[in-house]
Amino acid sequence: MNSLSFWAWMFLFGHPVWATGFMFLISWCGYWQELIETLAWAHERTPLTNLIRWRD
């Protein structure tokens, strides 16, 4: 495993932890929008981005 794989796994396992922890603290009105924006932001900053790219 390379040095980036640790952070890739942390990114993947962090999603359920984040979603479960904040699901009850964030108002339902903006919860899904916040979740989607956070996932999109994190996706752009991880090594996983190099594996999946949009093809226009």
N, CA, C and O atoms as CSV, one atom per row, in Angstrom:
chain,resi,resn,atom,element,x,y,z
A,1,MET,N,N,0.841,-1.189,0.000
A,1,MET,CA,C,0.000,0.000,0.000
A,1,MET,C,C,0.883,1.248,0.000
A,1,MET,O,O,1.926,1.289,0.652
A,2,ASN,N,N,0.454,2.232,-0.722
A,2,ASN,CA,C,1.234,3.463,-0.746
A,2,ASN,C,C,0.780,4.411,0.363
A,2,ASN,O,O,-0.166,4.124,1.096
A,3,SER,N,N,1.462,5.526,0.469
A,3,SER,CA,C,1.186,6.453,1.570
A,3,SER,C,C,-0.176,7.133,1.444
A,3,SER,O,O,-0.720,7.608,2.441
A,4,LEU,N,N,-0.724,7.186,0.253
A,4,LEU,CA,C,-2.024,7.836,0.068
A,4,LEU,C,C,-3.193,6.906,0.366
A,4,LEU,O,O,-4.311,7.374,0.582
A,5,SER,N,N,-2.953,5.601,0.379
A,5,SER,CA,C,-4.064,4.668,0.570
A,5,SER,C,C,-4.709,4.824,1.943
A,5,SER,O,O,-5.916,4.627,2.084
A,6,PHE,N,N,-3.922,5.173,2.950
A,6,PHE,CA,C,-4.488,5.406,4.282
A,6,PHE,C,C,-5.545,6.498,4.225
A,6,PHE,O,O,-6.628,6.346,4.790
A,7,TRP,N,N,-5.236,7.600,3.545
A,7,TRP,CA,C,-6.177,8.719,3.472
A,7,TRP,C,C,-7.378,8.376,2.599
A,7,TRP,O,O,-8.478,8.874,2.835
A,8,ALA,N,N,-7.178,7.536,1.601
A,8,ALA,CA,C,-8.314,7.103,0.785
A,8,ALA,C,C,-9.291,6.284,1.620
A,8,ALA,O,O,-10.504,6.467,1.513
A,9,TRP,N,N,-8.770,5.381,2.454
A,9,TRP,CA,C,-9.643,4.586,3.331
A,9,TRP,C,C,-10.302,5.465,4.387
A,9,TRP,O,O,-11.470,5.260,4.717
A,10,MET,N,N,-9.575,6.436,4.919
A,10,MET,CA,C,-10.160,7.359,5.896
A,10,MET,C,C,-11.305,8.142,5.254
A,10,MET,O,O,-12.333,8.382,5.888
A,11,PHE,N,N,-11.122,8.535,4.008
A,11,PHE,CA,C,-12.164,9.248,3.272
A,11,PHE,C,C,-13.419,8.383,3.134
A,11,PHE,O,O,-14.533,8.856,3.357
A,12,LEU,N,N,-13.227,7.112,2.765
A,12,LEU,CA,C,-14.369,6.217,2.574
A,12,LEU,C,C,-15.087,5.912,3.882
A,12,LEU,O,O,-16.317,5.941,3.928
A,13,PHE,N,N,-14.349,5.622,4.934
A,13,PHE,CA,C,-14.976,5.287,6.211
A,13,PHE,C,C,-15.470,6.523,6.960
A,13,PHE,O,O,-16.300,6.417,7.863
A,14,GLY,N,N,-14.962,7.682,6.588
A,14,GLY,CA,C,-15.398,8.907,7.236
A,14,GLY,C,C,-16.805,9.325,6.859
A,14,GLY,O,O,-17.475,10.012,7.631
A,15,HIS,N,N,-17.265,8.919,5.680
A,15,HIS,CA,C,-18.606,9.305,5.250
A,15,HIS,C,C,-19.700,8.796,6.180
A,15,HIS,O,O,-20.525,9.594,6.627
A,16,PRO,N,N,-19.743,7.501,6.492
A,16,PRO,CA,C,-20.805,7.043,7.402
A,16,PRO,C,C,-20.685,7.646,8.791
A,16,PRO,O,O,-21.694,7.922,9.440
A,17,VAL,N,N,-19.458,7.851,9.248
A,17,VAL,CA,C,-19.265,8.452,10.570
A,17,VAL,C,C,-19.800,9.878,10.573
A,17,VAL,O,O,-20.525,10.278,11.483
A,18,TRP,N,N,-19.436,10.636,9.550
A,18,TRP,CA,C,-19.897,12.024,9.464
A,18,TRP,C,C,-21.419,12.077,9.344
A,18,TRP,O,O,-22.075,12.848,10.044
A,19,ALA,N,N,-21.973,11.258,8.460
A,19,ALA,CA,C,-23.414,11.289,8.223
A,19,ALA,C,C,-24.198,10.889,9.465
A,19,ALA,O,O,-25.212,11.506,9.790
A,20,THR,N,N,-23.727,9.856,10.158
A,20,THR,CA,C,-24.437,9.400,11.355
A,20,THR,C,C,-24.348,10.432,12.470
A,20,THR,O,O,-25.338,10.709,13.147
A,21,GLY,N,N,-23.172,10.995,12.657
A,21,GLY,CA,C,-22.973,11.946,13.743
A,21,GLY,C,C,-23.746,13.237,13.575
A,21,GLY,O,O,-24.312,13.756,14.538
A,22,PHE,N,N,-23.773,13.758,12.360
A,22,PHE,CA,C,-24.389,15.062,12.152
A,22,PHE,C,C,-25.830,14.997,11.660
A,22,PHE,O,O,-26.497,16.024,11.543
A,23,MET,N,N,-26.306,13.797,11.375
A,23,MET,CA,C,-27.674,13.654,10.875
A,23,MET,C,C,-28.688,14.233,11.858
A,23,MET,O,O,-29.693,14.815,11.451
A,24,PHE,N,N,-28.422,14.073,13.141
A,24,PHE,CA,C,-29.372,14.528,14.155
A,24,PHE,C,C,-29.106,15.959,14.605
A,24,PHE,O,O,-29.919,16.535,15.329
A,25,LEU,N,N,-27.987,16.543,14.193
A,25,LEU,CA,C,-27.654,17.898,14.610
A,25,LEU,C,C,-28.007,18.945,13.556
A,25,LEU,O,O,-28.289,20.098,13.884
A,26,ILE,N,N,-27.990,18.540,12.305
A,26,ILE,CA,C,-28.268,19.475,11.216
A,26,ILE,C,C,-29.763,19.422,10.905
A,26,ILE,O,O,-30.361,18.346,10.881
A,27,SER,N,N,-30.345,20.556,10.675
A,27,SER,CA,C,-31.775,20.570,10.346
A,27,SER,C,C,-32.014,19.802,9.054
A,27,SER,O,O,-31.183,19.826,8.146
A,28,TRP,N,N,-33.128,19.136,8.978
A,28,TRP,CA,C,-33.421,18.324,7.802
A,28,TRP,C,C,-33.561,19.168,6.546
A,28,TRP,O,O,-33.410,18.662,5.434
A,29,CYS,N,N,-33.844,20.431,6.716
A,29,CYS,CA,C,-34.025,21.321,5.573
A,29,CYS,C,C,-32.781,21.351,4.687
A,29,CYS,O,O,-32.893,21.252,3.465
A,30,GLY,N,N,-31.614,21.485,5.279
A,30,GLY,CA,C,-30.394,21.605,4.484
A,30,GLY,C,C,-29.458,20.431,4.595
A,30,GLY,O,O,-28.319,20.505,4.135
A,31,TYR,N,N,-29.914,19.339,5.200
A,31,TYR,CA,C,-29.023,18.206,5.450
A,31,TYR,C,C,-28.504,17.584,4.166
A,31,TYR,O,O,-27.296,17.395,4.022
A,32,TRP,N,N,-29.386,17.262,3.229
A,32,TRP,CA,C,-28.956,16.565,2.022
A,32,TRP,C,C,-28.096,17.451,1.140
A,32,TRP,O,O,-27.141,16.969,0.530
A,33,GLN,N,N,-28.412,18.729,1.061
A,33,GLN,CA,C,-27.588,19.640,0.272
A,33,GLN,C,C,-26.187,19.720,0.861
A,33,GLN,O,O,-25.203,19.683,0.123
A,34,GLU,N,N,-26.088,19.829,2.178
A,34,GLU,CA,C,-24.790,19.890,2.839
A,34,GLU,C,C,-24.005,18.597,2.619
A,34,GLU,O,O,-22.800,18.634,2.373
A,35,LEU,N,N,-24.680,17.470,2.707
A,35,LEU,CA,C,-24.023,16.179,2.504
A,35,LEU,C,C,-23.461,16.066,1.093
A,35,LEU,O,O,-22.315,15.652,0.913
A,36,ILE,N,N,-24.249,16.427,0.102
A,36,ILE,CA,C,-23.809,16.332,-1.290
A,36,ILE,C,C,-22.652,17.286,-1.560
A,36,ILE,O,O,-21.686,16.906,-2.222
A,37,GLU,N,N,-22.730,18.513,-1.062
A,37,GLU,CA,C,-21.655,19.473,-1.277
A,37,GLU,C,C,-20.365,19.026,-0.601
A,37,GLU,O,O,-19.282,19.203,-1.159
A,38,THR,N,N,-20.466,18.450,0.593
A,38,THR,CA,C,-19.281,17.975,1.301
A,38,THR,C,C,-18.646,16.804,0.576
A,38,THR,O,O,-17.422,16.740,0.461
A,39,LEU,N,N,-19.453,15.880,0.085
A,39,LEU,CA,C,-18.911,14.745,-0.660
A,39,LEU,C,C,-18.237,15.201,-1.952
A,39,LEU,O,O,-17.173,14.694,-2.308
A,40,ALA,N,N,-18.841,16.146,-2.647
A,40,ALA,CA,C,-18.244,16.658,-3.880
A,40,ALA,C,C,-16.933,17.376,-3.587
A,40,ALA,O,O,-15.960,17.213,-4.322
A,41,TRP,N,N,-16.902,18.165,-2.522
A,41,TRP,CA,C,-15.681,18.875,-2.139
A,41,TRP,C,C,-14.569,17.895,-1.781
A,41,TRP,O,O,-13.431,18.061,-2.220
A,42,ALA,N,N,-14.891,16.876,-0.987
A,42,ALA,CA,C,-13.882,15.904,-0.568
A,42,ALA,C,C,-13.419,15.044,-1.740
A,42,ALA,O,O,-12.250,14.667,-1.811
A,43,HIS,N,N,-14.324,14.737,-2.651
A,43,HIS,CA,C,-13.965,13.903,-3.795
A,43,HIS,C,C,-12.902,14.573,-4.658
A,43,HIS,O,O,-12.032,13.895,-5.207
A,44,GLU,N,N,-12.964,15.891,-4.783
A,44,GLU,CA,C,-12.007,16.618,-5.607
A,44,GLU,C,C,-10.620,16.668,-4.980
A,44,GLU,O,O,-9.654,17.013,-5.659
A,45,ARG,N,N,-10.502,16.333,-3.708
A,45,ARG,CA,C,-9.233,16.476,-3.000
A,45,ARG,C,C,-8.643,15.151,-2.519
A,45,ARG,O,O,-7.816,15.146,-1.607
A,46,THR,N,N,-9.047,14.045,-3.106
A,46,THR,CA,C,-8.515,12.745,-2.700
A,46,THR,C,C,-7.856,12.053,-3.883
A,46,THR,O,O,-8.111,12.411,-5.033
A,47,PRO,N,N,-7.011,11.066,-3.611
A,47,PRO,CA,C,-6.375,10.325,-4.702
A,47,PRO,C,C,-7.370,9.553,-5.560
A,47,PRO,O,O,-7.041,9.149,-6.675
A,48,LEU,N,N,-8.582,9.346,-5.053
A,48,LEU,CA,C,-9.586,8.625,-5.822
A,48,LEU,C,C,-10.002,9.393,-7.068
A,48,LEU,O,O,-10.515,8.805,-8.020
A,49,THR,N,N,-9.785,10.690,-7.066
A,49,THR,CA,C,-10.157,11.512,-8.211
A,49,THR,C,C,-9.392,11.095,-9.453
A,49,THR,O,O,-9.907,11.208,-10.565
A,50,ASN,N,N,-8.164,10.613,-9.277
A,50,ASN,CA,C,-7.366,10.207,-10.427
A,50,ASN,C,C,-7.921,8.952,-11.092
A,50,ASN,O,O,-7.636,8.702,-12.264
A,51,LEU,N,N,-8.704,8.161,-10.370
A,51,LEU,CA,C,-9.262,6.934,-10.927
A,51,LEU,C,C,-10.553,7.179,-11.698
A,51,LEU,O,O,-10.852,6.473,-12.662
A,52,ILE,N,N,-11.316,8.180,-11.271
A,52,ILE,CA,C,-12.625,8.443,-11.873
A,52,ILE,C,C,-12.638,9.866,-12.414
A,52,ILE,O,O,-12.484,10.825,-11.657
A,53,ARG,N,N,-12.817,9.999,-13.697
A,53,ARG,CA,C,-12.860,11.324,-14.304
A,53,ARG,C,C,-14.081,11.430,-15.211
A,53,ARG,O,O,-14.504,10.454,-15.832
A,54,TRP,N,N,-14.639,12.642,-15.273
A,54,TRP,CA,C,-15.754,12.888,-16.182
A,54,TRP,C,C,-15.224,12.941,-17.602
A,54,TRP,O,O,-14.140,13.470,-17.849
A,55,ARG,N,N,-15.982,12.399,-18.524
A,55,ARG,CA,C,-15.607,12.476,-19.939
A,55,ARG,C,C,-16.649,13.324,-20.653
A,55,ARG,O,O,-17.801,12.919,-20.814
A,56,ASP,N,N,-16.230,14.488,-21.070
A,56,ASP,CA,C,-17.155,15.399,-21.752
A,56,ASP,C,C,-17.156,15.137,-23.239
A,56,ASP,O,O,-17.873,15.805,-23.983
